[in-house]
Amino acid sequence: MNHTPGPHAHPTEGSLRRPRRSHGVAIRHGRLPRRRPRTFVVRFLVALVTVGMVSTASVAAYAVLDTVRSIKPGIHLVTAKGKSLTAQNVATVGAESGAVNILLAGTDTRTGQGGQFNTQDELSGSSGAGSNDVTMVLHVSSDHQHAEVISIPRDLMVPIPECPGPNGGTVPATDQAMFNTTLSRGGLSCIVLTAEQLTGLTISDAALISFDGVIAMSNAVGGVTVCLATPLDDPYVGLNLPAGTQTLVGAQALAFVRSRHGIGDGSDLGRISNQQLFLSALLRKMTSAGVLSNPLTLYQLAHAAVTNVQLSDTLTQPTTLVSLALTLKTVSLSNIVFLQFPAAADPDDPNRVVPATYAASVLKSALQNDAPITLTGTLGSGTVAAPGTTPAPSGTAAPTPTAAPTPAPTGAAVPTPVPTSTDVALPSSVTGQTAAQQTCTKGN
């Protein structure tokens, strides 16, 4: 791209000729004094540093401007109390105050994806709004010392509240429907409202990510390295990987997180554990490989996010995104717990699951009381512990957990968990892992 300098433009790097006069005084052509080598080297290094500083500042300024321009109009959320949320300007950039609750939904829509995603079939995706086949709720504690990421199964049968209609008005509530229908019923707000009922949290921020977003994010960090305990072959998403360590980028990374038929028992629950493995590996790379200290990579991550993710209008302020990043900065990987929302087989349909009442009540109480959570169960069906690591998800440097509660007898009234100020040990039926834990994918 050619740039023509204006009448007041500064000389470019390709045009460094000096004027022959300065302040009206003719330049004399005499013998120049002999330079000392050391003085010349010092001056040369200073010049290099100065140019580097100016260049970095210019790139940073352009990056910020380009990222801000790329932010799409925000999606307006409606809280469970019927109040509207509006974006707020942040005068000074710092970590968020208090607890933070964010919902991230992954849509399977083919609309506007282009390329390999132009086709549509029942196995690969849908058109229009699509379904929220991946839904996660991130809860960061008020002291910013621990965080939980709750994956809600797409096939979970739940009551769905009244939601705002996609074309105005409202969509009536229903006693039971699959959780992944909430996006097509009432958009991002409907996902949030339903997730609030399940978790007991008030969710003020949300984002909707499509196929292209997963590709862009994996490219921005230079790929995500994962471990495969066995070969992974899933023709439905075009993935065929040998056992061992693999670095996934682009469409391959997307196929990995989408794979269901090639993971564990071939169910959506197995896919959830594989997605937790991928996100844990992504977080480890971002923190241990110095990704977050690289301005260029940070820009690429921010740009990938705002160009491929639809944010709620509470997140469209660039300073808000920075504040959220600063909030997570103080949480250690061993205190970031990925878990699947407690689910049990649906007695009426073997292809569906329902909330596991007691375990769900323990989780809900812990989240509402902002208590740290400890896993006592196993990994999900799609993953196994990496060789030489502790199999149990709770094998981290987390504080000593309280004793696991005794499950309620069949048919008995479900007791209300007693809130405590210490860690809450979830029932062993709840699966998951911490971000610090090394796990490997178990192929089908």
Backbone torsions as a table, in degrees:
resi	resn	phi	psi	omega
1	MET	NA	125.0	-178.0
2	ASN	-88.1	138.9	178.0
3	HIS	-119.1	120.9	177.7
4	THR	-96.0	117.6	-177.7
5	PRO	-66.5	142.6	177.8
6	GLY	-78.9	-177.6	-177.3
7	PRO	-64.5	-22.6	-178.3
8	HIS	-114.3	17.6	-176.4
9	ALA	-72.3	149.1	175.7
10	HIS	-77.4	153.3	177.9
11	PRO	-62.8	142.3	179.7
12	THR	-87.2	176.0	-179.3
13	GLU	-64.7	-25.0	179.2
14	GLY	-89.0	2.5	-178.6
15	SER	-139.7	83.9	-174.2
16	LEU	-113.7	25.9	177.2
17	ARG	-70.4	135.0	179.0
18	ARG	-90.4	148.3	175.3
19	PRO	-65.4	150.6	-177.3
20	ARG	-80.1	-8.6	176.3
21	ARG	-132.2	149.1	178.2
22	SER	-135.1	118.5	-179.4
23	HIS	55.2	36.2	174.2
24	GLY	79.2	4.6	-178.5
25	VAL	-105.7	126.5	-179.2
26	ALA	-67.7	142.2	179.0
27	ILE	-83.4	125.2	-178.9
28	ARG	-82.6	140.5	177.9
29	HIS	-102.1	85.6	178.8
30	GLY	-119.3	-177.3	178.0
31	ARG	-74.6	126.6	-179.6
32	LEU	-75.3	145.1	177.8
33	PRO	-64.1	147.5	-179.2
34	ARG	-70.3	128.3	-177.4
35	ARG	-84.5	142.3	172.0
36	ARG	-79.2	134.4	-176.4
37	PRO	-55.5	-42.7	-176.6
38	ARG	-65.2	-42.3	179.6
39	THR	-62.8	-40.1	-179.5
40	PHE	-64.8	-42.7	179.8
41	VAL	-62.7	-43.6	179.3
42	VAL	-60.7	-46.1	-179.8
43	ARG	-64.2	-38.4	180.0
44	PHE	-64.4	-42.8	179.0
45	LEU	-65.0	-41.8	177.2
46	VAL	-59.9	-41.4	179.2
47	ALA	-63.2	-42.0	179.3
48	LEU	-62.2	-45.3	179.9
49	VAL	-62.0	-42.0	-179.6
50	THR	-62.3	-45.8	178.8
51	VAL	-62.5	-40.9	179.4
52	GLY	-62.1	-42.2	179.5
53	MET	-63.5	-44.0	-179.3
54	VAL	-64.8	-42.7	-179.0
55	SER	-63.4	-44.2	-179.9
56	THR	-62.0	-43.4	178.8
57	ALA	-62.4	-39.3	-179.7
58	SER	-67.2	-44.3	178.7
59	VAL	-62.2	-43.5	179.9
60	ALA	-61.8	-43.6	-179.6
61	ALA	-62.7	-43.5	178.8
62	TYR	-64.8	-41.6	-178.7
63	ALA	-60.6	-45.5	179.6
64	VAL	-62.4	-46.3	-179.0
65	LEU	-62.2	-44.6	-178.8
66	ASP	-64.8	-39.0	179.6
67	THR	-66.7	-44.0	179.3
68	VAL	-61.2	-42.4	179.8
69	ARG	-65.1	-24.9	-176.6
70	SER	-84.4	-11.3	-178.4
71	ILE	-66.6	125.7	-179.7
72	LYS	-80.7	159.3	175.5
73	PRO	-55.3	138.1	-176.0
74	GLY	-74.2	153.9	175.4
75	ILE	-88.8	127.8	-177.2
76	HIS	-80.8	126.4	179.5
77	LEU	-97.2	153.3	173.9
78	VAL	-120.7	123.8	-177.7
79	THR	-75.5	168.7	-180.0
80	ALA	-62.9	-23.2	-179.6
81	LYS	-88.7	1.8	177.1
82	GLY	84.0	6.9	179.5
83	LYS	-92.4	146.8	179.0
84	SER	-88.3	148.7	178.2
85	LEU	-107.3	137.5	179.0
86	THR	-124.1	150.3	178.7
87	ALA	-70.3	146.1	-180.0
88	GLN	-123.1	141.9	175.0
89	ASN	-76.0	139.8	178.9
90	VAL	-108.7	116.6	-176.2
91	ALA	-67.6	-45.0	179.8
92	THR	-122.6	138.5	-176.9
93	VAL	-86.2	121.2	177.1
94	GLY	-158.3	177.7	179.3
95	ALA	-62.7	151.3	176.8
96	GLU	-62.5	148.4	176.7
97	SER	-93.0	136.6	178.3
98	GLY	77.7	-169.7	-178.5
99	ALA	-71.5	154.3	-179.9
100	VAL	-128.2	131.6	177.9
101	ASN	-127.7	119.8	-177.4
102	ILE	-130.2	137.2	175.0
103	LEU	-106.9	132.1	175.6
104	LEU	-119.6	122.3	-179.6
105	ALA	-117.0	133.8	175.9
106	GLY	-103.2	125.7	-178.0
107	THR	-101.4	147.7	178.7
108	ASP	-97.2	14.8	-177.0
109	THR	-60.5	143.6	175.4
110	ARG	-96.6	-13.0	-174.3
111	THR	-62.5	125.3	175.3
112	GLY	74.5	7.3	-178.0
113	GLN	-84.2	-31.0	176.9
114	GLY	72.4	178.0	174.1
115	GLY	54.9	-132.2	-176.4
116	GLN	-67.4	-10.6	-175.9
117	PHE	-100.0	11.9	179.7
118	ASN	-73.2	-28.1	-178.7
119	THR	-82.5	161.3	-177.7
120	GLN	-139.0	133.6	170.5
121	ASP	-153.3	172.6	-172.1
122	GLU	-68.0	-19.0	-178.2
123	LEU	-93.0	-24.8	-170.6
124	SER	-107.4	-17.1	178.8
125	GLY	158.4	-169.4	-176.5
126	SER	-142.2	169.1	177.6
127	SER	-103.1	175.6	-179.9
128	GLY	71.2	-142.5	-178.0
129	ALA	-66.2	-30.4	-179.2
130	GLY	77.9	-171.5	178.9
131	SER	-114.2	151.4	175.3
132	ASN	-86.8	78.9	-175.7
133	ASP	-73.3	-18.9	174.8
134	VAL	-127.2	123.9	177.3
135	THR	-137.1	124.9	178.6
136	MET	-130.4	141.8	175.6
137	VAL	-115.1	121.3	177.6
138	LEU	-98.4	124.3	175.0
139	HIS	-117.5	118.6	175.3
140	VAL	-105.8	128.1	-175.8
141	SER	-62.1	159.6	-177.8
142	SER	-63.8	-27.4	177.5
143	ASP	-92.5	3.4	177.3
144	HIS	57.4	35.8	-179.5
145	GLN	-110.1	-15.2	176.9
146	HIS	-149.3	157.7	-178.6
147	ALA	-146.7	149.1	177.9
148	GLU	-126.4	138.3	175.8
149	VAL	-118.9	110.2	-175.6
150	ILE	-100.7	117.5	175.8
151	SER	-90.1	125.3	-179.9
152	ILE	-99.7	119.1	-177.8
153	PRO	-57.7	139.0	-179.7
154	ARG	-64.9	-32.0	-175.9
155	ASP	-92.3	12.8	179.7
156	LEU	-71.9	125.3	178.5
157	MET	-87.2	117.2	-173.8
158	VAL	-140.3	159.2	169.5
159	PRO	-72.9	138.7	179.5
160	ILE	-114.6	126.6	-177.6
161	PRO	-74.1	174.2	174.0
162	GLU	-60.9	133.1	-176.4
163	CYS	-126.1	155.7	174.5
164	PRO	-66.6	135.9	-179.1
165	GLY	-73.7	151.3	179.8
166	PRO	-63.5	-24.3	-179.4
167	ASN	-117.9	29.0	-177.5
168	GLY	98.1	166.1	-178.8
169	GLY	73.4	-157.3	-178.6
170	THR	-134.0	156.6	174.1
171	VAL	-104.8	125.8	-176.8
172	PRO	-59.2	153.2	176.4
173	ALA	-69.4	158.6	176.1
174	THR	-135.8	147.3	-176.8
175	ASP	-71.3	-30.6	-177.8
176	GLN	-158.2	129.6	176.1
177	ALA	-160.7	162.7	177.7
178	MET	-67.2	139.0	-176.7
179	PHE	-60.6	-32.2	-175.9
180	ASN	-76.7	3.7	174.6
181	THR	-90.4	-5.3	-173.7
182	THR	-67.1	-32.7	179.7
183	LEU	-64.4	-47.0	-179.0
184	SER	-71.9	-24.6	178.9
185	ARG	-72.8	-49.3	-173.3
186	GLY	-148.2	25.4	175.5
187	GLY	71.1	-164.4	-176.6
188	LEU	-61.0	-35.6	179.1
189	SER	-60.6	-36.8	-178.6
190	CYS	-69.4	-36.1	175.7
191	ILE	-62.8	-45.0	-178.4
192	VAL	-62.4	-47.3	-178.0
193	LEU	-60.6	-41.2	-179.8
194	THR	-70.1	-40.5	179.0
195	ALA	-66.2	-33.8	177.2
196	GLU	-62.9	-39.8	178.0
197	GLN	-62.7	-38.9	-176.5
198	LEU	-74.1	-39.9	-172.5
199	THR	-97.2	-20.0	-176.0
200	GLY	77.5	6.6	179.8
201	LEU	-94.1	153.6	169.3
202	THR	-95.4	114.7	-173.7
203	ILE	-102.4	111.0	-175.8
204	SER	-94.5	-18.9	-175.0
205	ASP	-127.4	147.4	179.9
206	ALA	-155.8	159.8	178.7
207	ALA	-148.8	149.9	-179.3
208	LEU	-120.7	119.0	-177.1
209	ILE	-114.9	139.8	-179.2
210	SER	-108.3	-174.7	-178.7
211	PHE	-55.8	-47.1	-177.6
212	ASP	-59.8	-31.0	-179.2
213	GLY	-65.8	-40.6	178.6
214	VAL	-63.2	-42.6	179.2
215	ILE	-61.5	-47.5	-177.1
216	ALA	-63.9	-40.3	-178.6
217	MET	-67.4	-41.1	179.2
218	SER	-67.2	-36.1	177.3
219	ASN	-66.5	-37.0	-175.2
220	ALA	-63.1	-32.1	-179.2
221	VAL	-97.3	7.5	178.1
222	GLY	76.8	22.3	178.4
223	GLY	99.7	155.1	-180.0
224	VAL	-118.3	125.3	-177.5
225	THR	-89.6	124.5	-179.1
226	VAL	-126.0	163.1	179.9
227	CYS	-111.8	133.5	176.7
228	LEU	-116.0	119.3	179.4
229	ALA	-73.0	-31.4	179.1
230	THR	-138.4	163.6	176.6
231	PRO	-58.4	150.7	179.8
232	LEU	-121.4	115.5	-179.0
233	ASP	-127.3	112.2	179.9
234	ASP	-136.2	94.7	-178.4
235	PRO	-66.1	-19.8	-178.9
236	TYR	-67.3	-28.5	177.5
237	VAL	-114.5	6.5	177.4
238	GLY	70.1	41.8	-176.0
239	LEU	-121.8	128.8	176.5
240	ASN	-143.4	101.0	-175.5
241	LEU	-121.2	139.1	176.0
242	PRO	-77.8	165.7	176.3
243	ALA	-67.0	156.3	179.7
244	GLY	116.3	-166.9	-179.0
245	THR	-86.8	130.9	-179.4
246	GLN	-131.6	139.7	174.4
247	THR	-104.5	118.4	-172.8
248	LEU	-104.1	132.2	176.0
249	VAL	-135.1	159.9	172.0
250	GLY	54.3	-135.0	-175.5
251	ALA	-63.1	-28.8	179.0
252	GLN	-67.3	-39.0	176.8
253	ALA	-64.4	-40.1	178.4
254	LEU	-63.7	-45.3	179.4
255	ALA	-60.8	-35.3	-179.2
256	PHE	-64.5	-46.2	-178.1
257	VAL	-76.8	-19.4	178.2
258	ARG	-87.4	-21.1	-173.3
259	SER	-59.2	131.1	175.6
260	ARG	-123.8	-47.5	-176.6
261	HIS	-66.4	-24.7	-177.8
262	GLY	-96.1	2.3	-174.3
263	ILE	-113.3	132.3	171.5
264	GLY	49.2	-121.4	-178.8
265	ASP	-90.7	8.1	177.9
266	GLY	80.1	10.1	-178.2
267	SER	-98.9	169.3	175.9
268	ASP	-65.2	-29.6	179.8
269	LEU	-67.3	-36.6	175.0
270	GLY	-65.7	-38.6	178.1
271	ARG	-63.2	-36.6	179.2
272	ILE	-59.6	-45.4	-179.5
273	SER	-64.9	-32.9	177.7
274	ASN	-69.6	-37.3	176.5
275	GLN	-66.6	-35.9	176.4
276	GLN	-65.0	-38.4	175.3
277	LEU	-60.2	-46.7	-178.1
278	PHE	-62.6	-46.9	-178.7
279	LEU	-66.6	-36.7	176.8
280	SER	-63.1	-43.0	178.3
281	ALA	-64.4	-38.4	177.8
282	LEU	-63.3	-44.7	179.0
283	LEU	-64.4	-40.2	179.3
284	ARG	-63.5	-39.3	179.3
285	LYS	-67.4	-41.9	-177.7
286	MET	-64.6	-29.1	-177.8
287	THR	-94.7	-40.0	-174.8
288	SER	-86.7	-26.1	-176.4
289	ALA	-93.1	7.5	177.9
290	GLY	72.9	20.4	-178.4
291	VAL	-61.7	-43.3	-176.1
292	LEU	-72.6	-11.7	177.9
293	SER	-94.8	-1.0	180.0
294	ASN	-98.7	110.1	-177.0
295	PRO	-56.8	-38.2	-178.7
296	LEU	-65.4	-43.5	178.9
297	THR	-66.5	-39.2	177.1
298	LEU	-59.6	-43.7	178.0
299	TYR	-61.8	-43.5	-179.3
300	GLN	-63.0	-39.0	177.3
301	LEU	-64.7	-47.1	-179.4
302	ALA	-62.5	-43.5	-178.5
303	HIS	-66.7	-40.9	177.9
304	ALA	-61.2	-38.0	-178.2
305	ALA	-68.0	-52.0	-172.4
306	VAL	-73.5	-22.1	179.5
307	THR	-89.4	-15.3	-176.2
308	ASN	-122.5	-1.3	-178.0
309	VAL	-122.2	134.1	173.8
310	GLN	-91.2	115.8	-176.2
311	LEU	-95.5	152.8	169.3
312	SER	-69.3	158.2	-176.0
313	ASP	-68.2	-6.9	174.7
314	THR	-81.4	-8.6	-177.3
315	LEU	-115.9	3.2	-173.7
316	THR	-81.2	-6.4	173.3
317	GLN	-79.4	124.0	179.6
318	PRO	-54.9	-36.1	-179.8
319	THR	-66.6	-28.0	177.9
320	THR	-67.1	-40.6	177.8
321	LEU	-62.9	-39.8	178.0
322	VAL	-64.7	-42.2	-180.0
323	SER	-61.2	-40.2	179.1
324	LEU	-65.0	-39.3	177.8
325	ALA	-63.5	-40.8	178.9
326	LEU	-67.2	-31.4	179.0
327	THR	-64.9	-41.9	-178.4
328	LEU	-77.7	-15.8	-174.6
329	LYS	-60.5	-32.9	-175.0
330	THR	-87.3	-4.6	-178.1
331	VAL	-89.0	121.5	179.6
332	SER	-72.8	154.9	-178.3
333	LEU	-60.9	-33.9	-179.5
334	SER	-71.3	-14.7	178.6
335	ASN	-104.3	10.8	172.5
336	ILE	-103.4	111.4	-174.5
337	VAL	-107.0	121.6	172.3
338	PHE	-95.2	129.3	179.9
339	LEU	-145.7	154.4	176.1
340	GLN	-90.9	135.6	176.6
341	PHE	-55.9	131.5	-175.4
342	PRO	-55.2	123.3	-177.8
343	ALA	-138.4	151.7	178.0
344	ALA	-133.4	161.0	-179.0
345	ALA	-60.4	139.8	176.9
346	ASP	-78.7	118.9	-178.4
347	PRO	-63.8	-19.1	-177.6
348	ASP	-95.8	-12.2	-176.4
349	ASP	-155.8	113.1	-177.4
350	PRO	-66.1	-15.0	-179.8
351	ASN	-94.3	6.7	-178.9
352	ARG	-128.7	163.5	175.9
353	VAL	-129.2	159.2	178.1
354	VAL	-127.1	159.6	178.1
355	PRO	-58.8	134.6	173.1
356	ALA	-79.7	102.8	-164.4
357	THR	-53.0	-52.8	-174.8
358	TYR	-67.8	-49.5	-179.6
359	ALA	-61.1	-37.8	178.5
360	ALA	-64.6	-35.9	179.8
361	SER	-69.0	-35.8	177.3
362	VAL	-65.7	-45.2	178.7
363	LEU	-62.3	-46.2	-178.3
364	LYS	-60.6	-42.3	179.0
365	SER	-64.0	-42.5	179.9
366	ALA	-62.7	-42.7	179.9
367	LEU	-65.7	-43.8	-179.3
368	GLN	-65.6	-29.8	179.6
369	ASN	-94.9	7.1	175.0
370	ASP	57.8	33.7	-177.0
371	ALA	-91.3	143.6	174.5
372	PRO	-61.5	146.6	-176.8
373	ILE	-115.3	137.7	176.1
374	THR	-120.7	134.9	177.1
375	LEU	-86.8	137.3	176.9
376	THR	-118.0	-7.3	-176.4
377	GLY	-91.4	-156.4	-176.8
378	THR	-101.0	176.6	171.4
379	LEU	-71.1	166.9	176.6
380	GLY	-69.2	171.5	-174.5
381	SER	-69.7	-13.2	-177.7
382	GLY	-97.2	1.1	-177.3
383	THR	-137.6	159.0	173.9
384	VAL	-134.8	160.7	178.4
385	ALA	-66.3	140.6	177.2
386	ALA	-65.9	149.7	-179.7
387	PRO	-54.3	133.0	177.5
388	GLY	83.6	6.0	179.5
389	THR	-112.5	167.6	179.9
390	THR	-75.8	125.6	-177.2
391	PRO	-63.0	-37.8	-173.1
392	ALA	-72.7	136.7	178.4
393	PRO	-58.2	-26.6	-175.9
394	SER	-84.7	5.1	-178.4
395	GLY	-79.4	60.5	179.8
396	THR	-129.2	-175.2	-179.2
397	ALA	-84.3	25.4	-179.5
398	ALA	-71.7	158.0	178.1
399	PRO	-60.8	160.6	-179.7
400	THR	-63.0	124.9	-176.8
401	PRO	-78.8	162.8	172.4
402	THR	-79.0	167.7	-179.2
403	ALA	-65.7	143.1	179.8
404	ALA	-67.8	137.8	-179.7
405	PRO	-69.0	151.9	179.0
406	THR	-82.0	127.2	-179.1
407	PRO	-59.0	147.4	179.7
408	ALA	-71.5	143.3	178.0
409	PRO	-62.1	152.6	180.0
410	THR	-59.4	129.9	177.8
411	GLY	84.3	-7.4	-179.6
412	ALA	-84.8	159.0	177.5
413	ALA	-64.7	139.8	-178.4
414	VAL	-79.4	120.5	-179.3
415	PRO	-71.9	151.2	176.3
416	THR	-84.6	122.1	-179.2
417	PRO	-59.8	141.7	179.7
418	VAL	-86.1	119.9	-180.0
419	PRO	-62.8	139.9	175.5
420	THR	-131.8	167.5	179.8
421	SER	-92.3	-2.8	-179.8
422	THR	-100.5	-178.2	179.2
423	ASP	-60.5	148.0	175.9
424	VAL	-106.4	119.0	177.2
425	ALA	-86.3	117.5	179.6
426	LEU	-73.7	151.9	176.6
427	PRO	-55.1	151.9	-174.8
428	SER	-65.6	-11.8	178.4
429	SER	-75.5	-14.1	-178.6
430	VAL	-85.7	124.6	-177.7
431	THR	-100.9	158.5	177.7
432	GLY	159.7	-168.0	179.0
433	GLN	-158.7	166.8	173.5
434	THR	-93.5	164.6	179.3
435	ALA	-68.0	-22.7	-179.2
436	ALA	-81.5	-15.2	-172.3
437	GLN	-80.9	133.4	178.1
438	GLN	-87.1	118.9	179.6
439	THR	-131.2	162.9	180.0
440	CYS	-126.9	145.5	178.0
441	THR	-70.7	137.2	176.6
442	LYS	-106.1	110.6	-178.7
443	GLY	-69.6	161.2	-178.9
444	ASN	-83.6	NA	NA
